[in-house]
Amino acid sequence: MKLYSWNVNGIRAVHKKGDLQRFLAEHDPDILCLQETKAQREQTEIDFGEYEEYWCSADKKGYSGTAIFTKLSPVSVFYGLPADIAGQFALTDSYGDTTTEGRVVTLEFEGFFVSTVYTPNAKDDLSRIPMRQAWDPAFLMYMKRLAAEKPVIYCGDFNVAHTELDLALPKENDGKKGFTKEERSGFDAMTTAGFVDTFRHLHPDEGGQYTWWSHWGGARERNVGWRIDYVMVSTELLPLLKRAQIHPLAFGSDHCPVSVELSLPMSNE
């Protein structure tokens, strides 16, 4: 099974330019998880007949949003965070209510769950760090709940570089958004809970591999980037993990796709 994750930073623009079509033709994912779709389904002209589509769009049009396209029919579909988990955390601040922003969609399959997330950005002035300190444990609580039932694959834009290997300029960015101790400790909590960063697991010492680049200063051309998009898996899936990759030559967004290949059945039979 090939699973890809991509923050498309506006699915309508990526589709209109043909980048999404080219990507699908080249990579042919079995499951494609998207973040920052910035659209309601009815606002798009997308028609990929071999995929079932599950959209979790923000109430506010043109903002945030996630979606999963899948060739394998799910057993169940869940949108957002469970209400009982969301109710335990302060997930609304002056920027808005993150539970209405389409940030999570989860599919249940026969032997595993797939969830995708678009994590709130801490903001340049770090004014959303308190939100991150609520969101990160809330989402992790959800993933742990799922993992208690069956193995989990979760992916998306986590808006944090975990270690110094995960960004080109760690010293210059220490303490800045995406590389604060608070955000990094949120990632530490995931690994402590038994979830594994698939790319780092297979490429433990490999730097220079990034998934997001600023629009400024030719950052992508110079590969001055950040690895903030991940595919995480439950530990019991590691024996089935064959490949974890980053795809910097897939264009259309300021992010590039990431992927895993797992020896999982593409059938519920």
LUMFI-311710 format. One record per residue (C-alpha): residue number from 1; residue in one letter; x, y, z. Coordinates in Angstrom, 3 decimals, always signed. Layout:
node k = NUM; r = a; c1 = X; c2 = Y; c3 = Z;
...
# end
This chain:
node k = 1; r = m; c1 = +0.000; c2 = +0.000; c3 = +0.000;
node k = 2; r = k; c1 = +1.330; c2 = +3.407; c3 = -1.006;
node k = 3; r = l; c1 = +0.187; c2 = +6.296; c3 = +1.188;
node k = 4; r = y; c1 = +1.071; c2 = +9.904; c3 = +0.362;
node k = 5; r = s; c1 = +0.552; c2 = +13.100; c3 = +2.320;
node k = 6; r = w; c1 = +0.689; c2 = +16.597; c3 = +0.818;
node k = 7; r = n; c1 = -0.090; c2 = +20.087; c3 = +2.055;
node k = 8; r = v; c1 = -1.339; c2 = +21.478; c3 = -1.250;
node k = 9; r = n; c1 = -1.831; c2 = +25.051; c3 = +0.031;
node k = 10; r = g; c1 = -5.016; c2 = +25.426; c3 = -2.001;
node k = 11; r = i; c1 = -6.327; c2 = +22.419; c3 = -3.897;
node k = 12; r = r; c1 = -8.124; c2 = +24.496; c3 = -6.521;
node k = 13; r = a; c1 = -4.914; c2 = +26.216; c3 = -7.608;
node k = 14; r = v; c1 = -2.915; c2 = +22.958; c3 = -7.685;
node k = 15; r = h; c1 = -5.667; c2 = +21.320; c3 = -9.753;
node k = 16; r = k; c1 = -6.068; c2 = +24.291; c3 = -12.097;
node k = 17; r = k; c1 = -2.311; c2 = +24.296; c3 = -12.848;
node k = 18; r = g; c1 = -2.414; c2 = +20.555; c3 = -13.546;
node k = 19; r = d; c1 = +0.083; c2 = +19.788; c3 = -10.786;
node k = 20; r = l; c1 = -2.279; c2 = +17.506; c3 = -8.895;
node k = 21; r = q; c1 = -3.089; c2 = +15.516; c3 = -12.032;
node k = 22; r = r; c1 = +0.601; c2 = +15.136; c3 = -12.882;
node k = 23; r = f; c1 = +1.373; c2 = +14.022; c3 = -9.364;
node k = 24; r = l; c1 = -1.364; c2 = +11.374; c3 = -9.368;
node k = 25; r = a; c1 = -0.314; c2 = +10.075; c3 = -12.776;
node k = 26; r = e; c1 = +3.315; c2 = +9.741; c3 = -11.707;
node k = 27; r = h; c1 = +2.914; c2 = +8.361; c3 = -8.190;
node k = 28; r = d; c1 = -0.469; c2 = +6.570; c3 = -8.260;
node k = 29; r = p; c1 = -1.044; c2 = +6.552; c3 = -4.482;
node k = 30; r = d; c1 = -3.475; c2 = +4.094; c3 = -2.972;
node k = 31; r = i; c1 = -4.327; c2 = +6.639; c3 = -0.289;
node k = 32; r = l; c1 = -3.683; c2 = +10.371; c3 = -0.626;
node k = 33; r = c; c1 = -4.006; c2 = +12.610; c3 = +2.419;
node k = 34; r = l; c1 = -4.234; c2 = +16.349; c3 = +1.780;
node k = 35; r = q; c1 = -3.944; c2 = +19.360; c3 = +4.052;
node k = 36; r = e; c1 = -4.743; c2 = +23.052; c3 = +3.602;
node k = 37; r = t; c1 = -7.244; c2 = +22.281; c3 = +0.863;
node k = 38; r = k; c1 = -8.811; c2 = +25.747; c3 = +1.312;
node k = 39; r = a; c1 = -12.048; c2 = +24.671; c3 = -0.388;
node k = 40; r = q; c1 = -15.420; c2 = +23.063; c3 = +0.030;
node k = 41; r = r; c1 = -15.898; c2 = +20.029; c3 = -2.205;
node k = 42; r = e; c1 = -18.566; c2 = +21.779; c3 = -4.274;
node k = 43; r = q; c1 = -16.132; c2 = +24.601; c3 = -5.069;
node k = 44; r = t; c1 = -13.888; c2 = +22.271; c3 = -7.070;
node k = 45; r = e; c1 = -14.050; c2 = +20.533; c3 = -10.433;
node k = 46; r = i; c1 = -11.986; c2 = +17.544; c3 = -9.320;
node k = 47; r = d; c1 = -12.981; c2 = +14.189; c3 = -10.779;
node k = 48; r = f; c1 = -10.674; c2 = +11.267; c3 = -10.025;
node k = 49; r = g; c1 = -13.074; c2 = +8.388; c3 = -10.498;
node k = 50; r = e; c1 = -10.914; c2 = +5.629; c3 = -9.042;
node k = 51; r = y; c1 = -10.793; c2 = +7.393; c3 = -5.665;
node k = 52; r = e; c1 = -13.398; c2 = +7.793; c3 = -2.972;
node k = 53; r = e; c1 = -13.128; c2 = +11.273; c3 = -1.451;
node k = 54; r = y; c1 = -13.603; c2 = +12.318; c3 = +2.152;
node k = 55; r = w; c1 = -13.404; c2 = +16.061; c3 = +2.779;
node k = 56; r = c; c1 = -13.252; c2 = +17.858; c3 = +6.104;
node k = 57; r = s; c1 = -13.494; c2 = +21.510; c3 = +5.133;
node k = 58; r = a; c1 = -13.390; c2 = +24.540; c3 = +7.393;
node k = 59; r = d; c1 = -16.584; c2 = +26.439; c3 = +8.106;
node k = 60; r = k; c1 = -14.712; c2 = +29.517; c3 = +6.868;
node k = 61; r = k; c1 = -14.383; c2 = +29.276; c3 = +3.098;
node k = 62; r = g; c1 = -10.912; c2 = +29.382; c3 = +1.566;
node k = 63; r = y; c1 = -9.189; c2 = +28.401; c3 = +4.794;
node k = 64; r = s; c1 = -7.495; c2 = +25.313; c3 = +6.252;
node k = 65; r = g; c1 = -9.207; c2 = +21.973; c3 = +5.519;
node k = 66; r = t; c1 = -8.167; c2 = +18.361; c3 = +4.993;
node k = 67; r = a; c1 = -9.203; c2 = +15.520; c3 = +2.703;
node k = 68; r = i; c1 = -8.400; c2 = +11.890; c3 = +2.009;
node k = 69; r = f; c1 = -8.664; c2 = +10.258; c3 = -1.424;
node k = 70; r = t; c1 = -8.612; c2 = +6.463; c3 = -1.241;
node k = 71; r = k; c1 = -8.865; c2 = +3.477; c3 = -3.583;
node k = 72; r = l; c1 = -9.733; c2 = +1.264; c3 = -0.614;
node k = 73; r = s; c1 = -13.218; c2 = +1.751; c3 = +0.802;
node k = 74; r = p; c1 = -13.142; c2 = +2.548; c3 = +4.515;
node k = 75; r = v; c1 = -15.237; c2 = +0.808; c3 = +7.127;
node k = 76; r = s; c1 = -15.971; c2 = +4.101; c3 = +8.903;
node k = 77; r = v; c1 = -15.177; c2 = +7.815; c3 = +8.540;
node k = 78; r = f; c1 = -14.652; c2 = +10.336; c3 = +11.338;
node k = 79; r = y; c1 = -14.407; c2 = +14.112; c3 = +10.949;
node k = 80; r = g; c1 = -12.559; c2 = +16.333; c3 = +13.396;
node k = 81; r = l; c1 = -11.571; c2 = +15.520; c3 = +16.954;
node k = 82; r = p; c1 = -14.031; c2 = +13.523; c3 = +19.080;
node k = 83; r = a; c1 = -16.218; c2 = +15.900; c3 = +21.059;
node k = 84; r = d; c1 = -15.280; c2 = +14.423; c3 = +24.420;
node k = 85; r = i; c1 = -11.567; c2 = +14.924; c3 = +23.704;
node k = 86; r = a; c1 = -12.029; c2 = +18.425; c3 = +22.260;
node k = 87; r = g; c1 = -14.011; c2 = +19.382; c3 = +25.354;
node k = 88; r = q; c1 = -11.021; c2 = +18.713; c3 = +27.589;
node k = 89; r = f; c1 = -8.797; c2 = +21.320; c3 = +25.926;
node k = 90; r = a; c1 = -8.883; c2 = +25.051; c3 = +25.179;
node k = 91; r = l; c1 = -9.053; c2 = +24.785; c3 = +21.381;
node k = 92; r = t; c1 = -10.504; c2 = +28.253; c3 = +20.744;
node k = 93; r = d; c1 = -8.453; c2 = +31.440; c3 = +20.914;
node k = 94; r = s; c1 = -8.512; c2 = +34.939; c3 = +19.432;
node k = 95; r = y; c1 = -7.745; c2 = +33.493; c3 = +15.999;
node k = 96; r = g; c1 = -10.742; c2 = +31.192; c3 = +16.006;
node k = 97; r = d; c1 = -12.127; c2 = +27.797; c3 = +16.935;
node k = 98; r = t; c1 = -9.779; c2 = +25.114; c3 = +15.625;
node k = 99; r = t; c1 = -12.514; c2 = +22.490; c3 = +15.871;
node k = 100; r = t; c1 = -14.414; c2 = +24.219; c3 = +13.042;
node k = 101; r = e; c1 = -11.403; c2 = +24.484; c3 = +10.722;
node k = 102; r = g; c1 = -11.466; c2 = +21.028; c3 = +9.139;
node k = 103; r = r; c1 = -8.115; c2 = +20.051; c3 = +10.574;
node k = 104; r = v; c1 = -8.590; c2 = +16.288; c3 = +10.994;
node k = 105; r = v; c1 = -10.186; c2 = +13.484; c3 = +8.992;
node k = 106; r = t; c1 = -9.819; c2 = +9.813; c3 = +9.900;
node k = 107; r = l; c1 = -10.677; c2 = +6.634; c3 = +7.993;
node k = 108; r = e; c1 = -11.047; c2 = +3.231; c3 = +9.585;
node k = 109; r = f; c1 = -10.059; c2 = +0.214; c3 = +7.517;
node k = 110; r = e; c1 = -10.309; c2 = -3.450; c3 = +8.430;
node k = 111; r = g; c1 = -6.853; c2 = -3.692; c3 = +9.971;
node k = 112; r = f; c1 = -5.750; c2 = -0.108; c3 = +10.613;
node k = 113; r = f; c1 = -6.708; c2 = +3.568; c3 = +10.861;
node k = 114; r = v; c1 = -5.479; c2 = +6.412; c3 = +8.661;
node k = 115; r = s; c1 = -5.744; c2 = +9.963; c3 = +9.979;
node k = 116; r = t; c1 = -4.504; c2 = +13.210; c3 = +8.506;
node k = 117; r = v; c1 = -3.986; c2 = +16.482; c3 = +10.355;
node k = 118; r = y; c1 = -3.267; c2 = +20.118; c3 = +9.601;
node k = 119; r = t; c1 = -1.762; c2 = +21.381; c3 = +12.854;
node k = 120; r = p; c1 = -2.312; c2 = +25.056; c3 = +13.797;
node k = 121; r = n; c1 = +0.644; c2 = +27.348; c3 = +13.082;
node k = 122; r = a; c1 = +2.259; c2 = +28.973; c3 = +16.132;
node k = 123; r = k; c1 = +2.486; c2 = +32.374; c3 = +14.296;
node k = 124; r = d; c1 = +5.575; c2 = +34.525; c3 = +13.864;
node k = 125; r = d; c1 = +5.090; c2 = +36.190; c3 = +17.256;
node k = 126; r = l; c1 = +4.440; c2 = +32.790; c3 = +18.898;
node k = 127; r = s; c1 = +0.994; c2 = +33.992; c3 = +19.945;
node k = 128; r = r; c1 = -0.467; c2 = +30.569; c3 = +19.165;
node k = 129; r = i; c1 = +1.937; c2 = +28.572; c3 = +21.309;
node k = 130; r = p; c1 = -0.794; c2 = +28.235; c3 = +23.974;
node k = 131; r = m; c1 = -3.040; c2 = +26.766; c3 = +21.297;
node k = 132; r = r; c1 = -0.327; c2 = +24.328; c3 = +20.277;
node k = 133; r = q; c1 = +0.026; c2 = +23.279; c3 = +23.904;
node k = 134; r = a; c1 = -3.658; c2 = +22.354; c3 = +23.826;
node k = 135; r = w; c1 = -3.928; c2 = +21.041; c3 = +20.260;
node k = 136; r = d; c1 = -0.903; c2 = +18.736; c3 = +20.308;
node k = 137; r = p; c1 = -2.009; c2 = +16.724; c3 = +23.381;
node k = 138; r = a; c1 = -5.630; c2 = +16.674; c3 = +22.174;
node k = 139; r = f; c1 = -4.666; c2 = +15.181; c3 = +18.826;
node k = 140; r = l; c1 = -2.261; c2 = +12.751; c3 = +20.479;
node k = 141; r = m; c1 = -4.993; c2 = +11.623; c3 = +22.871;
node k = 142; r = y; c1 = -7.143; c2 = +10.832; c3 = +19.823;
node k = 143; r = m; c1 = -4.376; c2 = +8.866; c3 = +18.118;
node k = 144; r = k; c1 = -3.710; c2 = +6.892; c3 = +21.310;
node k = 145; r = r; c1 = -7.408; c2 = +6.071; c3 = +21.567;
node k = 146; r = l; c1 = -7.415; c2 = +4.754; c3 = +18.019;
node k = 147; r = a; c1 = -4.189; c2 = +2.826; c3 = +18.569;
node k = 148; r = a; c1 = -5.739; c2 = +1.021; c3 = +21.511;
node k = 149; r = e; c1 = -8.152; c2 = -0.537; c3 = +18.994;
node k = 150; r = k; c1 = -5.902; c2 = -1.212; c3 = +15.983;
node k = 151; r = p; c1 = -2.680; c2 = +0.164; c3 = +14.430;
node k = 152; r = v; c1 = -2.655; c2 = +3.776; c3 = +13.250;
node k = 153; r = i; c1 = -1.016; c2 = +5.649; c3 = +10.385;
node k = 154; r = y; c1 = -1.300; c2 = +9.392; c3 = +10.812;
node k = 155; r = c; c1 = +0.233; c2 = +12.061; c3 = +8.653;
node k = 156; r = g; c1 = +0.143; c2 = +15.680; c3 = +7.659;
node k = 157; r = d; c1 = +1.600; c2 = +19.097; c3 = +8.255;
node k = 158; r = f; c1 = +2.646; c2 = +19.163; c3 = +11.924;
node k = 159; r = n; c1 = +4.137; c2 = +22.678; c3 = +11.668;
node k = 160; r = v; c1 = +7.257; c2 = +21.715; c3 = +13.617;
node k = 161; r = a; c1 = +10.775; c2 = +20.573; c3 = +12.800;
node k = 162; r = h; c1 = +11.546; c2 = +17.914; c3 = +15.366;
node k = 163; r = t; c1 = +15.353; c2 = +18.002; c3 = +15.512;
node k = 164; r = e; c1 = +18.221; c2 = +20.039; c3 = +14.095;
node k = 165; r = l; c1 = +18.436; c2 = +17.563; c3 = +11.217;
node k = 166; r = d; c1 = +14.976; c2 = +18.670; c3 = +10.141;
node k = 167; r = l; c1 = +15.752; c2 = +22.230; c3 = +9.086;
node k = 168; r = a; c1 = +18.551; c2 = +23.876; c3 = +7.166;
node k = 169; r = l; c1 = +19.296; c2 = +26.637; c3 = +9.684;
node k = 170; r = p; c1 = +18.666; c2 = +25.297; c3 = +13.181;
node k = 171; r = k; c1 = +20.768; c2 = +27.793; c3 = +15.105;
node k = 172; r = e; c1 = +19.238; c2 = +30.783; c3 = +13.331;
node k = 173; r = n; c1 = +15.722; c2 = +29.469; c3 = +13.977;
node k = 174; r = d; c1 = +16.101; c2 = +28.217; c3 = +17.529;
node k = 175; r = g; c1 = +13.104; c2 = +29.461; c3 = +19.517;
node k = 176; r = k; c1 = +11.241; c2 = +30.706; c3 = +16.454;
node k = 177; r = k; c1 = +7.918; c2 = +29.330; c3 = +15.251;
node k = 178; r = g; c1 = +8.216; c2 = +25.752; c3 = +14.136;
node k = 179; r = f; c1 = +11.319; c2 = +25.200; c3 = +16.249;
node k = 180; r = t; c1 = +10.376; c2 = +26.160; c3 = +19.792;
node k = 181; r = k; c1 = +10.867; c2 = +23.879; c3 = +22.755;
node k = 182; r = e; c1 = +7.092; c2 = +23.761; c3 = +23.244;
node k = 183; r = e; c1 = +6.386; c2 = +22.556; c3 = +19.694;
node k = 184; r = r; c1 = +9.272; c2 = +20.101; c3 = +19.714;
node k = 185; r = s; c1 = +8.153; c2 = +18.657; c3 = +23.052;
node k = 186; r = g; c1 = +4.757; c2 = +18.052; c3 = +21.467;
node k = 187; r = f; c1 = +6.513; c2 = +15.863; c3 = +18.910;
node k = 188; r = d; c1 = +8.542; c2 = +14.176; c3 = +21.647;
node k = 189; r = a; c1 = +5.263; c2 = +13.212; c3 = +23.315;
node k = 190; r = m; c1 = +4.189; c2 = +11.359; c3 = +20.161;
node k = 191; r = t; c1 = +7.340; c2 = +9.281; c3 = +20.026;
node k = 192; r = t; c1 = +7.161; c2 = +8.614; c3 = +23.767;
node k = 193; r = a; c1 = +3.619; c2 = +7.337; c3 = +23.212;
node k = 194; r = g; c1 = +4.983; c2 = +4.744; c3 = +20.779;
node k = 195; r = f; c1 = +4.442; c2 = +6.388; c3 = +17.404;
node k = 196; r = v; c1 = +7.326; c2 = +6.353; c3 = +14.935;
node k = 197; r = d; c1 = +8.495; c2 = +8.988; c3 = +12.453;
node k = 198; r = t; c1 = +8.786; c2 = +6.730; c3 = +9.410;
node k = 199; r = f; c1 = +11.249; c2 = +8.821; c3 = +7.427;
node k = 200; r = r; c1 = +13.618; c2 = +9.304; c3 = +10.350;
node k = 201; r = h; c1 = +13.308; c2 = +5.632; c3 = +11.262;
node k = 202; r = l; c1 = +14.612; c2 = +4.579; c3 = +7.845;
node k = 203; r = h; c1 = +16.962; c2 = +7.561; c3 = +7.381;
node k = 204; r = p; c1 = +18.259; c2 = +8.222; c3 = +10.909;
node k = 205; r = d; c1 = +21.165; c2 = +10.498; c3 = +9.997;
node k = 206; r = e; c1 = +20.062; c2 = +12.037; c3 = +6.722;
node k = 207; r = g; c1 = +19.883; c2 = +15.817; c3 = +6.659;
node k = 208; r = g; c1 = +19.046; c2 = +18.119; c3 = +3.785;
node k = 209; r = q; c1 = +15.654; c2 = +16.458; c3 = +3.258;
node k = 210; r = y; c1 = +12.887; c2 = +19.014; c3 = +3.611;
node k = 211; r = t; c1 = +9.172; c2 = +19.300; c3 = +2.901;
node k = 212; r = w; c1 = +8.532; c2 = +23.047; c3 = +3.092;
node k = 213; r = w; c1 = +10.366; c2 = +26.108; c3 = +1.799;
node k = 214; r = s; c1 = +9.688; c2 = +29.798; c3 = +2.183;
node k = 215; r = h; c1 = +8.657; c2 = +31.732; c3 = -0.906;
node k = 216; r = w; c1 = +11.414; c2 = +34.230; c3 = -0.132;
node k = 217; r = g; c1 = +15.027; c2 = +34.344; c3 = -1.272;
node k = 218; r = g; c1 = +14.931; c2 = +31.355; c3 = -3.600;
node k = 219; r = a; c1 = +14.731; c2 = +29.067; c3 = -0.571;
node k = 220; r = r; c1 = +13.493; c2 = +26.062; c3 = -2.509;
node k = 221; r = e; c1 = +16.113; c2 = +26.412; c3 = -5.229;
node k = 222; r = r; c1 = +18.813; c2 = +26.650; c3 = -2.548;
node k = 223; r = n; c1 = +17.125; c2 = +23.917; c3 = -0.459;
node k = 224; r = v; c1 = +16.930; c2 = +26.107; c3 = +2.627;
node k = 225; r = g; c1 = +13.943; c2 = +24.280; c3 = +4.001;
node k = 226; r = w; c1 = +12.192; c2 = +22.570; c3 = +6.869;
node k = 227; r = r; c1 = +10.891; c2 = +19.045; c3 = +7.360;
node k = 228; r = i; c1 = +7.497; c2 = +19.682; c3 = +8.950;
node k = 229; r = d; c1 = +5.375; c2 = +17.079; c3 = +7.109;
node k = 230; r = y; c1 = +5.443; c2 = +13.557; c3 = +8.501;
node k = 231; r = v; c1 = +3.972; c2 = +10.082; c3 = +8.312;
node k = 232; r = m; c1 = +3.801; c2 = +8.467; c3 = +11.748;
node k = 233; r = v; c1 = +2.910; c2 = +4.849; c3 = +12.465;
node k = 234; r = s; c1 = +2.188; c2 = +2.614; c3 = +15.408;
node k = 235; r = t; c1 = +5.216; c2 = +0.557; c3 = +16.405;
node k = 236; r = e; c1 = +3.563; c2 = -2.715; c3 = +15.391;
node k = 237; r = l; c1 = +3.487; c2 = -1.531; c3 = +11.764;
node k = 238; r = l; c1 = +7.277; c2 = -1.157; c3 = +11.551;
node k = 239; r = p; c1 = +7.867; c2 = -4.729; c3 = +10.273;
node k = 240; r = l; c1 = +5.554; c2 = -3.835; c3 = +7.361;
node k = 241; r = l; c1 = +7.307; c2 = -0.547; c3 = +6.525;
node k = 242; r = k; c1 = +9.145; c2 = -0.913; c3 = +3.209;
node k = 243; r = r; c1 = +9.867; c2 = +2.685; c3 = +2.224;
node k = 244; r = a; c1 = +9.522; c2 = +6.277; c3 = +3.480;
node k = 245; r = q; c1 = +10.255; c2 = +9.098; c3 = +1.060;
node k = 246; r = i; c1 = +10.152; c2 = +12.839; c3 = +0.475;
node k = 247; r = h; c1 = +9.314; c2 = +14.066; c3 = -3.028;
node k = 248; r = p; c1 = +10.853; c2 = +17.538; c3 = -3.563;
node k = 249; r = l; c1 = +10.381; c2 = +17.387; c3 = -7.344;
node k = 250; r = a; c1 = +6.593; c2 = +17.397; c3 = -6.994;
node k = 251; r = f; c1 = +5.657; c2 = +21.041; c3 = -7.475;
node k = 252; r = g; c1 = +2.493; c2 = +23.078; c3 = -7.059;
node k = 253; r = s; c1 = +2.718; c2 = +24.050; c3 = -3.385;
node k = 254; r = d; c1 = +5.261; c2 = +25.478; c3 = -0.956;
node k = 255; r = h; c1 = +5.227; c2 = +21.968; c3 = +0.541;
node k = 256; r = c; c1 = +6.149; c2 = +18.756; c3 = -1.239;
node k = 257; r = p; c1 = +4.556; c2 = +15.342; c3 = -0.694;
node k = 258; r = v; c1 = +5.848; c2 = +12.679; c3 = +1.673;
node k = 259; r = s; c1 = +5.049; c2 = +8.986; c3 = +1.395;
node k = 260; r = v; c1 = +5.319; c2 = +5.533; c3 = +2.871;
node k = 261; r = e; c1 = +4.944; c2 = +2.085; c3 = +1.394;
node k = 262; r = l; c1 = +3.669; c2 = -0.619; c3 = +3.720;
node k = 263; r = s; c1 = +2.938; c2 = -4.292; c3 = +3.217;
node k = 264; r = l; c1 = -0.732; c2 = -3.845; c3 = +3.986;
node k = 265; r = p; c1 = -3.616; c2 = -5.368; c3 = +1.986;
node k = 266; r = m; c1 = -5.532; c2 = -3.124; c3 = -0.402;
node k = 267; r = s; c1 = -8.724; c2 = -5.058; c3 = +0.239;
node k = 268; r = n; c1 = -11.110; c2 = -5.496; c3 = +3.148;
node k = 269; r = e; c1 = -11.756; c2 = -9.112; c3 = +2.186;
# end
